[in-house]
Amino acid sequence: MELKEAISIVIKQERKKIGMSQEELAHLCNIDRTYISLLERKKRRPTLDVIFRISYSFHIKPSTFVKMLEDTMHL
């Protein structure tokens, strides 16, 4: 599995788990909603800054987010 796919899966999974829309996540991260959509559709890779913003919006550590990516990719 590629990194883009793992990012897509983890973001969508965590966002839905807490009942958050793409728009709500984007607002909390101070980024455009279309960017969240692009991440979930595997069209973009987030910067480290965006990974931190998304992680904090999910109330998890960035290292936990990265671990979730690793687990999804089966590394």
N, CA, C and O atoms as CSV, one atom per row, in Angstrom:
chain,resi,resn,atom,element,x,y,z
A,1,MET,N,N,0.842,-1.179,0.000
A,1,MET,CA,C,0.000,0.000,0.000
A,1,MET,C,C,0.885,1.238,0.000
A,1,MET,O,O,1.901,1.293,0.692
A,2,GLU,N,N,0.485,2.222,-0.780
A,2,GLU,CA,C,1.235,3.476,-0.854
A,2,GLU,C,C,0.860,4.404,0.300
A,2,GLU,O,O,-0.207,4.274,0.900
A,3,LEU,N,N,1.749,5.332,0.594
A,3,LEU,CA,C,1.533,6.287,1.668
A,3,LEU,C,C,0.264,7.112,1.441
A,3,LEU,O,O,-0.502,7.332,2.379
A,4,LYS,N,N,0.037,7.567,0.214
A,4,LYS,CA,C,-1.159,8.372,-0.075
A,4,LYS,C,C,-2.432,7.627,0.309
A,4,LYS,O,O,-3.368,8.222,0.843
A,5,GLU,N,N,-2.465,6.325,0.037
A,5,GLU,CA,C,-3.645,5.535,0.367
A,5,GLU,C,C,-3.816,5.401,1.876
A,5,GLU,O,O,-4.930,5.501,2.388
A,6,ALA,N,N,-2.718,5.176,2.585
A,6,ALA,CA,C,-2.781,5.062,4.044
A,6,ALA,C,C,-3.250,6.377,4.665
A,6,ALA,O,O,-4.058,6.370,5.594
A,7,ILE,N,N,-2.751,7.498,4.160
A,7,ILE,CA,C,-3.165,8.809,4.667
A,7,ILE,C,C,-4.666,8.982,4.452
A,7,ILE,O,O,-5.387,9.423,5.347
A,8,SER,N,N,-5.119,8.633,3.266
A,8,SER,CA,C,-6.541,8.728,2.943
A,8,SER,C,C,-7.384,7.911,3.916
A,8,SER,O,O,-8.372,8.406,4.459
A,9,ILE,N,N,-6.995,6.673,4.129
A,9,ILE,CA,C,-7.746,5.769,5.004
A,9,ILE,C,C,-7.781,6.279,6.427
A,9,ILE,O,O,-8.845,6.330,7.043
A,10,VAL,N,N,-6.629,6.658,6.958
A,10,VAL,CA,C,-6.548,7.077,8.364
A,10,VAL,C,C,-7.331,8.373,8.602
A,10,VAL,O,O,-8.063,8.478,9.585
A,11,ILE,N,N,-7.186,9.341,7.728
A,11,ILE,CA,C,-7.905,10.605,7.913
A,11,ILE,C,C,-9.414,10.355,7.872
A,11,ILE,O,O,-10.150,10.802,8.752
A,12,LYS,N,N,-9.855,9.652,6.862
A,12,LYS,CA,C,-11.293,9.395,6.712
A,12,LYS,C,C,-11.826,8.578,7.890
A,12,LYS,O,O,-12.893,8.877,8.426
A,13,GLN,N,N,-11.081,7.551,8.286
A,13,GLN,CA,C,-11.485,6.690,9.397
A,13,GLN,C,C,-11.608,7.486,10.701
A,13,GLN,O,O,-12.613,7.384,11.405
A,14,GLU,N,N,-10.590,8.269,11.012
A,14,GLU,CA,C,-10.603,9.035,12.261
A,14,GLU,C,C,-11.668,10.141,12.226
A,14,GLU,O,O,-12.334,10.404,13.227
A,15,ARG,N,N,-11.813,10.767,11.088
A,15,ARG,CA,C,-12.804,11.838,10.951
A,15,ARG,C,C,-14.212,11.291,11.151
A,15,ARG,O,O,-15.022,11.893,11.856
A,16,LYS,N,N,-14.498,10.163,10.538
A,16,LYS,CA,C,-15.830,9.565,10.662
A,16,LYS,C,C,-16.071,9.006,12.061
A,16,LYS,O,O,-17.195,9.038,12.564
A,17,LYS,N,N,-15.000,8.488,12.693
A,17,LYS,CA,C,-15.122,7.916,14.034
A,17,LYS,C,C,-15.636,8.951,15.031
A,17,LYS,O,O,-16.393,8.620,15.944
A,18,ILE,N,N,-15.221,10.206,14.852
A,18,ILE,CA,C,-15.666,11.246,15.778
A,18,ILE,C,C,-16.820,12.069,15.197
A,18,ILE,O,O,-17.236,13.068,15.784
A,19,GLY,N,N,-17.327,11.643,14.049
A,19,GLY,CA,C,-18.491,12.297,13.463
A,19,GLY,C,C,-18.221,13.696,12.940
A,19,GLY,O,O,-19.057,14.589,13.075
A,20,MET,N,N,-17.068,13.884,12.350
A,20,MET,CA,C,-16.661,15.198,11.874
A,20,MET,C,C,-16.737,15.239,10.345
A,20,MET,O,O,-16.336,14.290,9.672
A,21,SER,N,N,-17.248,16.329,9.812
A,21,SER,CA,C,-17.288,16.501,8.359
A,21,SER,C,C,-15.922,16.987,7.862
A,21,SER,O,O,-15.083,17.428,8.648
A,22,GLN,N,N,-15.721,16.898,6.559
A,22,GLN,CA,C,-14.499,17.436,5.972
A,22,GLN,C,C,-14.403,18.929,6.246
A,22,GLN,O,O,-13.326,19.454,6.529
A,23,GLU,N,N,-15.533,19.597,6.159
A,23,GLU,CA,C,-15.557,21.041,6.397
A,23,GLU,C,C,-15.162,21.378,7.836
A,23,GLU,O,O,-14.403,22.319,8.070
A,24,GLU,N,N,-15.671,20.618,8.788
A,24,GLU,CA,C,-15.326,20.853,10.196
A,24,GLU,C,C,-13.836,20.606,10.437
A,24,GLU,O,O,-13.175,21.380,11.130
A,25,LEU,N,N,-13.321,19.533,9.866
A,25,LEU,CA,C,-11.898,19.233,10.030
A,25,LEU,C,C,-11.048,20.341,9.415
A,25,LEU,O,O,-10.077,20.800,10.017
A,26,ALA,N,N,-11.418,20.756,8.228
A,26,ALA,CA,C,-10.674,21.828,7.560
A,26,ALA,C,C,-10.681,23.101,8.390
A,26,ALA,O,O,-9.660,23.779,8.505
A,27,HIS,N,N,-11.833,23.424,8.967
A,27,HIS,CA,C,-11.940,24.632,9.800
A,27,HIS,C,C,-11.007,24.530,11.012
A,27,HIS,O,O,-10.291,25.479,11.330
A,28,LEU,N,N,-11.020,23.382,11.681
A,28,LEU,CA,C,-10.152,23.195,12.848
A,28,LEU,C,C,-8.672,23.259,12.477
A,28,LEU,O,O,-7.845,23.720,13.264
A,29,CYS,N,N,-8.351,22.796,11.283
A,29,CYS,CA,C,-6.955,22.777,10.819
A,29,CYS,C,C,-6.536,24.085,10.154
A,29,CYS,O,O,-5.362,24.295,9.850
A,30,ASN,N,N,-7.521,24.965,9.934
A,30,ASN,CA,C,-7.284,26.229,9.240
A,30,ASN,C,C,-6.725,25.996,7.834
A,30,ASN,O,O,-5.778,26.654,7.400
A,31,ILE,N,N,-7.345,25.036,7.136
A,31,ILE,CA,C,-7.015,24.762,5.743
A,31,ILE,C,C,-8.313,24.661,4.949
A,31,ILE,O,O,-9.395,24.584,5.529
A,32,ASP,N,N,-8.206,24.662,3.643
A,32,ASP,CA,C,-9.384,24.620,2.793
A,32,ASP,C,C,-10.028,23.231,2.798
A,32,ASP,O,O,-9.327,22.219,2.836
A,33,ARG,N,N,-11.357,23.186,2.759
A,33,ARG,CA,C,-12.078,21.920,2.759
A,33,ARG,C,C,-11.701,21.062,1.555
A,33,ARG,O,O,-11.637,19.837,1.655
A,34,THR,N,N,-11.454,21.704,0.427
A,34,THR,CA,C,-11.098,20.927,-0.764
A,34,THR,C,C,-9.772,20.196,-0.580
A,34,THR,O,O,-9.549,19.154,-1.197
A,35,TYR,N,N,-8.891,20.731,0.262
A,35,TYR,CA,C,-7.613,20.065,0.526
A,35,TYR,C,C,-7.844,18.759,1.282
A,35,TYR,O,O,-7.199,17.752,0.994
A,36,ILE,N,N,-8.760,18.773,2.246
A,36,ILE,CA,C,-9.110,17.547,2.974
A,36,ILE,C,C,-9.661,16.526,1.987
A,36,ILE,O,O,-9.309,15.347,2.036
A,37,SER,N,N,-10.520,16.986,1.098
A,37,SER,CA,C,-11.082,16.105,0.074
A,37,SER,C,C,-9.980,15.516,-0.806
A,37,SER,O,O,-10.001,14.324,-1.115
A,38,LEU,N,N,-9.032,16.337,-1.204
A,38,LEU,CA,C,-7.919,15.853,-2.033
A,38,LEU,C,C,-7.084,14.812,-1.292
A,38,LEU,O,O,-6.634,13.835,-1.891
A,39,LEU,N,N,-6.876,15.018,0.008
A,39,LEU,CA,C,-6.136,14.037,0.806
A,39,LEU,C,C,-6.896,12.717,0.859
A,39,LEU,O,O,-6.310,11.647,0.692
A,40,GLU,N,N,-8.197,12.798,1.091
A,40,GLU,CA,C,-9.010,11.590,1.206
A,40,GLU,C,C,-9.179,10.872,-0.137
A,40,GLU,O,O,-9.469,9.677,-0.175
A,41,ARG,N,N,-8.999,11.598,-1.220
A,41,ARG,CA,C,-9.099,10.980,-2.551
A,41,ARG,C,C,-7.727,10.616,-3.118
A,41,ARG,O,O,-7.599,10.277,-4.295
A,42,LYS,N,N,-6.711,10.693,-2.271
A,42,LYS,CA,C,-5.339,10.293,-2.635
A,42,LYS,C,C,-4.736,11.158,-3.736
A,42,LYS,O,O,-3.928,10.683,-4.533
A,43,LYS,N,N,-5.128,12.423,-3.776
A,43,LYS,CA,C,-4.625,13.342,-4.804
A,43,LYS,C,C,-3.485,14.214,-4.300
A,43,LYS,O,O,-2.778,14.829,-5.099
A,44,ARG,N,N,-3.300,14.274,-2.999
A,44,ARG,CA,C,-2.249,15.103,-2.391
A,44,ARG,C,C,-1.609,14.368,-1.216
A,44,ARG,O,O,-2.172,13.436,-0.642
A,45,ARG,N,N,-0.408,14.834,-0.888
A,45,ARG,CA,C,0.276,14.379,0.334
A,45,ARG,C,C,0.410,15.577,1.250
A,45,ARG,O,O,0.828,16.648,0.811
A,46,PRO,N,N,0.062,15.413,2.520
A,46,PRO,CA,C,0.130,16.551,3.430
A,46,PRO,C,C,1.562,16.888,3.828
A,46,PRO,O,O,2.433,16.019,3.867
A,47,THR,N,N,1.784,18.150,4.119
A,47,THR,CA,C,3.067,18.567,4.678
A,47,THR,C,C,3.109,18.132,6.134
A,47,THR,O,O,2.093,17.723,6.696
A,48,LEU,N,N,4.263,18.219,6.732
A,48,LEU,CA,C,4.398,17.897,8.152
A,48,LEU,C,C,3.524,18.831,8.990
A,48,LEU,O,O,2.921,18.407,9.976
A,49,ASP,N,N,3.461,20.086,8.598
A,49,ASP,CA,C,2.611,21.050,9.289
A,49,ASP,C,C,1.149,20.598,9.275
A,49,ASP,O,O,0.469,20.673,10.299
A,50,VAL,N,N,0.670,20.138,8.145
A,50,VAL,CA,C,-0.717,19.685,8.028
A,50,VAL,C,C,-0.939,18.414,8.847
A,50,VAL,O,O,-1.994,18.252,9.460
A,51,ILE,N,N,0.031,17.522,8.861
A,51,ILE,CA,C,-0.086,16.317,9.687
A,51,ILE,C,C,-0.253,16.694,11.156
A,51,ILE,O,O,-1.067,16.099,11.863
A,52,PHE,N,N,0.508,17.675,11.612
A,52,PHE,CA,C,0.382,18.132,12.996
A,52,PHE,C,C,-0.995,18.731,13.232
A,52,PHE,O,O,-1.632,18.433,14.242
A,53,ARG,N,N,-1.458,19.565,12.323
A,53,ARG,CA,C,-2.773,20.194,12.473
A,53,ARG,C,C,-3.886,19.156,12.524
A,53,ARG,O,O,-4.772,19.225,13.376
A,54,ILE,N,N,-3.834,18.198,11.608
A,54,ILE,CA,C,-4.866,17.154,11.578
A,54,ILE,C,C,-4.810,16.323,12.859
A,54,ILE,O,O,-5.847,16.041,13.460
A,55,SER,N,N,-3.626,15.936,13.271
A,55,SER,CA,C,-3.468,15.143,14.496
A,55,SER,C,C,-4.067,15.856,15.691
A,55,SER,O,O,-4.831,15.266,16.455
A,56,TYR,N,N,-3.721,17.121,15.855
A,56,TYR,CA,C,-4.256,17.878,16.983
A,56,TYR,C,C,-5.764,18.034,16.890
A,56,TYR,O,O,-6.444,18.065,17.916
A,57,SER,N,N,-6.299,18.133,15.679
A,57,SER,CA,C,-7.751,18.222,15.513
A,57,SER,C,C,-8.435,16.926,15.934
A,57,SER,O,O,-9.579,16.938,16.390
A,58,PHE,N,N,-7.728,15.810,15.777
A,58,PHE,CA,C,-8.243,14.507,16.213
A,58,PHE,C,C,-7.913,14.225,17.681
A,58,PHE,O,O,-8.274,13.173,18.207
A,59,HIS,N,N,-7.228,15.159,18.339
A,59,HIS,CA,C,-6.809,15.018,19.737
A,59,HIS,C,C,-5.878,13.820,19.931
A,59,HIS,O,O,-5.974,13.083,20.913
A,60,ILE,N,N,-4.970,13.651,18.958
A,60,ILE,CA,C,-3.944,12.620,19.073
A,60,ILE,C,C,-2.581,13.250,18.786
A,60,ILE,O,O,-2.491,14.300,18.151
A,61,LYS,N,N,-1.536,12.599,19.259
A,61,LYS,CA,C,-0.181,13.066,18.982
A,61,LYS,C,C,0.162,12.784,17.528
A,61,LYS,O,O,-0.300,11.790,16.967
A,62,PRO,N,N,0.966,13.645,16.910
A,62,PRO,CA,C,1.411,13.367,15.537
A,62,PRO,C,C,2.115,12.013,15.426
A,62,PRO,O,O,1.985,11.331,14.410
A,63,SER,N,N,2.851,11.625,16.455
A,63,SER,CA,C,3.525,10.322,16.428
A,63,SER,C,C,2.507,9.176,16.402
A,63,SER,O,O,2.754,8.137,15.791
A,64,THR,N,N,1.382,9.367,17.053
A,64,THR,CA,C,0.308,8.370,17.021
A,64,THR,C,C,-0.288,8.297,15.623
A,64,THR,O,O,-0.584,7.212,15.122
A,65,PHE,N,N,-0.464,9.453,14.998
A,65,PHE,CA,C,-0.979,9.500,13.632
A,65,PHE,C,C,-0.044,8.741,12.693
A,65,PHE,O,O,-0.499,7.955,11.863
A,66,VAL,N,N,1.257,8.975,12.824
A,66,VAL,CA,C,2.243,8.293,11.981
A,66,VAL,C,C,2.213,6.790,12.249
A,66,VAL,O,O,2.325,5.995,11.316
A,67,LYS,N,N,2.066,6.400,13.492
A,67,LYS,CA,C,1.968,4.975,13.846
A,67,LYS,C,C,0.746,4.354,13.185
A,67,LYS,O,O,0.801,3.220,12.710
A,68,MET,N,N,-0.358,5.096,13.153
A,68,MET,CA,C,-1.568,4.610,12.496
A,68,MET,C,C,-1.311,4.410,11.002
A,68,MET,O,O,-1.802,3.451,10.405
A,69,LEU,N,N,-0.545,5.314,10.409
A,69,LEU,CA,C,-0.184,5.161,8.996
A,69,LEU,C,C,0.650,3.904,8.791
A,69,LEU,O,O,0.406,3.131,7.864
A,70,GLU,N,N,1.637,3.705,9.663
A,70,GLU,CA,C,2.488,2.518,9.569
A,70,GLU,C,C,1.654,1.246,9.700
A,70,GLU,O,O,1.833,0.301,8.931
A,71,ASP,N,N,0.757,1.222,10.658
A,71,ASP,CA,C,-0.089,0.051,10.876
A,71,ASP,C,C,-0.978,-0.215,9.668
A,71,ASP,O,O,-1.185,-1.364,9.278
A,72,THR,N,N,-1.501,0.859,9.080
A,72,THR,CA,C,-2.353,0.724,7.898
A,72,THR,C,C,-1.559,0.175,6.716
A,72,THR,O,O,-2.068,-0.614,5.920
A,73,MET,N,N,-0.310,0.605,6.617
A,73,MET,CA,C,0.557,0.143,5.529
A,73,MET,C,C,1.181,-1.219,5.826
A,73,MET,O,O,1.836,-1.814,4.970
A,74,HIS,N,N,0.969,-1.702,7.046
A,74,HIS,CA,C,1.513,-2.996,7.487
A,74,HIS,C,C,3.030,-3.021,7.486
A,74,HIS,O,O,3.651,-3.982,7.032
A,75,LEU,N,N,3.628,-1.929,8.011
A,75,LEU,CA,C,5.098,-1.853,8.096
A,75,LEU,C,C,5.601,-2.432,9.390
A,75,LEU,O,O,6.808,-2.451,9.630
